[in-house]
Amino acid sequence: MRLSELLGREVRDADNEYVGTVADLVLVQDGPLRGPYAASLRISGLILVERRHVRLLGYERDVLPVAFRWLLKRLAGRISYVPWEAVDLDEASVTLSVRTADLVEHDPAYRRRTS
C-alpha cells in the first residue's frame, strides 16, 4: 500500500465509531542501516484529524504563527496520534484496537522534547 492510498482514509475505533481520517504518518529513523550513513524508516503511528478533507501541511507545529495553528485547529477539529500497534489496516478500512476516548492529542512539540 502506498501512502497516497492511506491519506484521507476513514478510521473507525474498536467500537466501530467514526474517529476521523488519516492526515499523516509518523516515521522514526531507527531501522537497519541503508548505506554508510542512513538508517531505514519505520512507521511509529498515524496522525488523525476529526474532520474530513483536512491536510495539516505542517501547520500544526508550534514553530509557526499562532494564527495558523488556531485556524488549523478550527478546520481540523481534534488532531490525534495513534501508535502503529493499535492500527489494523486492510484493503478496505482502517480500524483501531482502542476506543476514541483513549486516544491522545497529537503534540509535535512533545516528540521533539523527548527525542
C-alpha positions as CSV (number, residue, x, y, z in Angstrom):
1,M,0.0,0.0,0.0
2,R,1.2,3.5,-0.8
3,L,0.9,6.5,1.4
4,S,-1.4,8.2,-1.0
5,E,-3.8,5.3,-0.7
6,L,-3.8,5.7,3.1
7,L,-4.1,9.5,3.4
8,G,-7.7,10.7,3.8
9,R,-9.0,7.2,4.6
10,E,-11.7,7.0,7.2
11,V,-10.8,5.5,10.6
12,R,-13.1,3.6,13.0
13,D,-12.3,2.8,16.6
14,A,-12.7,-0.6,18.5
15,D,-16.5,0.2,18.9
16,N,-16.8,0.9,15.2
17,E,-17.4,4.6,15.9
18,Y,-16.0,7.2,13.4
19,V,-12.7,8.7,14.7
20,G,-11.6,10.8,11.7
21,T,-9.4,10.5,8.7
22,V,-5.7,9.7,8.3
23,A,-3.8,13.0,7.8
24,D,-0.2,11.9,8.1
25,L,2.2,9.2,9.3
26,V,4.9,9.5,12.0
27,L,8.1,7.9,10.9
28,V,11.1,7.1,13.0
29,Q,14.6,6.6,11.5
30,D,15.9,3.7,13.7
31,G,15.8,0.7,11.3
32,P,18.7,-1.2,9.8
33,L,21.4,0.9,8.1
34,R,20.9,1.5,4.4
35,G,24.3,2.5,3.1
36,P,27.0,4.1,5.3
37,Y,25.0,7.0,6.8
38,A,21.2,6.5,6.9
39,A,19.0,4.1,8.8
40,S,15.8,2.8,7.4
41,L,12.5,4.4,8.4
42,R,9.7,2.6,10.2
43,I,6.1,3.7,10.9
44,S,5.6,4.8,14.5
45,G,2.0,5.8,14.2
46,L,-0.8,7.7,12.5
47,I,-2.0,11.3,12.9
48,L,-5.8,11.5,12.6
49,V,-8.0,14.6,12.1
50,E,-11.5,14.7,13.3
51,R,-13.0,16.4,10.2
52,R,-12.6,15.2,6.7
53,H,-10.6,16.7,3.9
54,V,-8.1,18.5,6.0
55,R,-4.4,18.3,5.3
56,L,-2.1,19.5,8.1
57,L,0.9,20.6,5.8
58,G,3.0,21.1,8.9
59,Y,0.9,23.9,10.2
60,E,0.1,22.1,13.5
61,R,3.7,22.5,14.6
62,D,4.4,25.0,17.4
63,V,7.0,26.9,15.4
64,L,4.5,28.6,13.1
65,P,2.5,31.7,13.9
66,V,-0.4,31.3,16.4
67,A,-2.9,32.4,13.8
68,F,-2.1,29.4,11.6
69,R,-2.3,26.9,14.4
70,W,-5.7,28.4,15.6
71,L,-7.1,28.3,12.0
72,L,-5.9,24.7,11.5
73,K,-7.5,23.7,14.8
74,R,-10.8,25.2,13.8
75,L,-10.7,23.4,10.4
76,A,-9.4,20.1,11.6
77,G,-11.1,19.6,14.9
78,R,-9.3,17.2,17.2
79,I,-5.8,16.0,16.0
80,S,-4.9,12.6,17.5
81,Y,-1.9,10.4,17.5
82,V,-2.4,6.6,17.3
83,P,0.6,4.2,17.8
84,W,1.0,1.9,14.9
85,E,0.5,-1.2,17.2
86,A,-3.1,-0.1,17.6
87,V,-3.8,0.1,13.9
88,D,-5.5,-2.7,11.9
89,L,-5.1,-2.0,8.2
90,D,-6.7,-3.9,5.3
91,E,-7.5,-3.1,1.7
92,A,-10.9,-1.5,2.6
93,S,-10.6,0.0,6.1
94,V,-8.6,1.3,8.9
95,T,-9.7,0.1,12.3
96,L,-8.2,0.8,15.7
97,S,-7.9,-1.6,18.6
98,V,-8.6,1.3,21.1
99,R,-11.6,3.5,21.7
100,T,-11.8,7.2,20.7
101,A,-11.7,8.3,24.3
102,D,-8.4,6.5,24.8
103,L,-6.6,8.5,22.0
104,V,-4.0,11.1,22.9
105,E,-3.9,14.5,21.3
106,H,-1.1,14.9,18.8
107,D,1.7,17.1,20.2
108,P,4.6,17.5,17.9
109,A,6.5,19.6,20.4
110,Y,6.4,16.7,22.9
111,R,8.0,14.4,20.4
112,R,10.9,16.8,19.9
113,R,11.4,17.3,23.7
114,T,11.6,13.5,24.3
115,S,13.9,12.5,21.4
